[in-house]
Amino acid sequence: MAEDEGPTIELRQRKKPKSSENKESAKEEEINSTPIPERVPKHILFQRFAKIFIGCLAAVISGMTYVLYLSAYHERKFWFSNRQELEREITFQGDSAIYYSYYKDMLKAPSFERGVYELTHNNKTVSLKTINAVQQMSLYPELIASILYQATGSNEIIEPVYFYIGIVFGLQGIYVTALFVTSWLMSGTWLAGMLTVAWFIINRVDTTRVEYSIPLRENWALPYFACQVAALTGYLKSNLNSYGEVHEVYRIYIFSLFLGYLLQFENSALLVSPLLSLVVALMLAKCLQLNVKKETFVAKIMKVINFYLVCTLTVTLNVIMKMFVPHKENGHMLKFLEVKFGLNMTKNFTMNWLLCQESLQAPSQDFFLRLTQSSLLPFYILVLVICFLSMIQVIFRRISGKSLKETITLEDGRIGERPEIIYHVIHTILLGSLAMVIEGLKYLWTPYVCMLAAFGVCSPELWMTLFKWLRLRTVHPVLLALILSTAVPTIIGLSLWKEFFPRLITELMELQEFYDPDTVELMTWIKRQAPVAAVFAGSPQLMAAIKLCTGWMVTSLPLYNDDDFLKRNENIYQIYSKRSAEDIYKILTSYKANYLIVEDAICNEVGTTRGCRVKDLLDIANGHVVCEEGDKLTYSKHGRFCHEVKINYSPYMNYFTRVYWNRSYFVYKINTVISFQS
């Protein structure tokens, strides 16, 4: 027994050094077996450099060409260089006028610090209301533009309006360049970038609103969004080797969200966002994840548990955040969605007015027809279907326990295994779903459509994936995929050039003119005749123009993210309802208004869809129309105020005195009345 134990003990003692020796030898073998990268031949390096250089040059030229096109089109449309300052400012309509007016205010301020203070404690815009304009209207672009204008000495070279427009147009150039780069990164050829830009410009009616609403927030935000998408695409394409590196994206997102929380004056809505809860849940689930051998039954069970854990943590964290973080529920948005999807009905003026806005309705058939005529929609659907089905295949392979290849080659035909493709497929489906409900969101989705469709038709891997499914035998599939990835975009490009390029040139050659003499006359009268302390009441869109062109105080603005502004707008719109002169007078004086402006276009509105006119919506809200019985009117002892006040008889003349009028506008001074007659 002793003799038998001796060698056994000796063997056990030798195991330790042996294992360490094996590890060292294994490391040495691994190091020795690692292939030393051979020096790449100079002609291949030159080809790569030339490809990158030409692609970058094409991207920059595409962006600059688009900027020049926008500038030329804007000049032809508005004759901007030949107009006076007042006529130029009138071209900024609706909420665009508000944004530009605060840019002007910043330039007039004695210092940047003082200008910021006056905007964050603004009591000179809306009567009886002090607002943080930077927070409420997201005025960081105007702050940056104003400080750049003064810091660069541009005030001695260029007028403020041209500097402002130039920055926005320059951002649009960056926008299309970022789309170019994203499509190039995904497909591997800058030909995809050229096709992306071509589709973007041809379908610009559905890709951007910059041509007629320059200061809109989306024209500042979307270029940065496109740059983020391009950066994330490059990161996913080149650096995604493990789950941990996706983890880095989560950290970047949390940091960006926290930065946005601070810059938006501690916007609690960001903290209670479900997406934040999801990201935190994914990070926690990663920390709790156990190392289990792959392709085993236990590994499959752990995947199910991990999925359940993520879902549970997301809901739990979101509930906890809403319990402890003070926030304001967006009740208007919930009610809007209920009514939009037919889950509820309402007679509320504001809700019905929003539902009647074209940008908040579902896309029209014309939208899909335009995308089809430019061949964009058919190719987008083809690319999306192939990528989506390939992605589903990958998911089933994972569920069935099959291992995925670390390196995907063209011959594999598995485009759905690429991380950046999975990201873009999910992204475009989400954006598309939103755009199908609200047409205004098409300006976020359609550029994405241009980029994804161009990438697909220029990607040999996408065609190879399709040929793998078709089991193509007659022609070598790799060769055919390479041919089609060049031939198809070339044919598309030539057809687009032949059909749409002459139209673009014709648009640039046509002399258009923005002619609105009535509004110019109104603004001129206000600046010359109205007292400096006067407060004007009227439609929110007109009030925004008055704020920009004259600087006078107003009672309302076209802002729809604040309950008080929504209520103000509804009350002021009562001037187009069937209410008494006394009711209207009480409403206007409650906001300290001195002048009332009645717009003939709203009072006698006939162009829009019946039931969506302002006066129709007011009649419904006030109970003057019974919707269930068609157009049957209920009894109202008062005529429509905007009509009756023009006749100039008692009691209207007791409360309101007409002081100015032209073809479009009627201005009434609100009289000081001591007592009301019964």
NORQUITA-V225555 format. One record per run of one state. SS is the DSSP state (helix for helix, strand for strand, loop for the rest). FROM is the first residue (numbers start at 1). TO is the last residue. If there is no record, write none. Layout:
# NORQUITA-V225555
ss->{SS:SS}
from->{FROM:FROM}
to->{TO:TO}
This chain:
# NORQUITA-V225555
ss->{loop:helix:loop:helix:loop:helix:loop:helix:loop:helix:loop:helix:loop:strand:loop:strand:loop:strand:loop:helix:loop:helix:loop:helix:loop:helix:loop:helix:loop:helix:loop:helix:loop:helix:loop:helix:loop:helix:loop:helix:loop:helix:loop:helix:loop:helix:loop:helix:loop:helix:loop:helix:loop:helix:loop:helix:loop:helix:loop:helix:loop:helix:loop:helix:loop:strand:loop:helix:loop:strand:loop:helix:loop:helix:loop:strand:helix:loop:helix:loop:strand:loop:helix:loop:strand:loop:helix:loop:helix:strand:loop:strand:loop}
from->{1:2:34:42:79:80:83:85:91:95:109:112:121:122:123:126:127:131:132:133:138:140:152:154:157:160:188:190:203:204:208:217:240:243:264:268:272:274:289:297:325:331:341:349:357:358:361:365:374:376:400:410:413:415:418:419:438:439:458:460:471:477:510:517:530:535:538:540:550:553:555:563:577:581:591:595:600:604:614:622:625:626:627:630:633:634:641:648:652:656:662:665:671}
to->{1:33:41:78:79:82:84:90:94:108:111:120:121:122:125:126:130:131:132:137:139:151:153:156:159:187:189:202:203:207:216:239:242:263:267:271:273:288:296:324:330:340:348:356:357:360:364:373:375:399:409:412:414:417:418:437:438:457:459:470:476:509:516:529:534:537:539:549:552:554:562:576:580:590:594:599:603:613:621:624:625:626:629:632:633:640:647:651:655:661:664:670:678}
